[in-house]
Amino acid sequence: MEQLFRKLWKKILFRSVWDSEKGEYYFSVVDVIAALTDSNIPRNYWSDLKRKLRQEGSQLHEYRAVENESHRW
């Protein structure tokens, strides 16, 4: 079962999902970009990066977390 968590790193919250079956965390790329770059709009940074990567032939695998009432992003 997946569970939503928020991780704190250098005062920045990272949205993440824990997949207990695989024993893996999945982190929000937009949150990581916000922490590692000076981008004013990390979502646009990610969108531009995805477009460039696809133009270069890279394959991206995106997973979308589903919100529920007890976990708000």
Buried (B, 14 or more C-beta within 10 A) or exposed (E): EBEBEEEEEEEEBBBBBBEEEEEEEBBBBBBBBBBEEEBEEBEEBBEEBBEEEEEEEEEEEEEEBEEEEEBEE
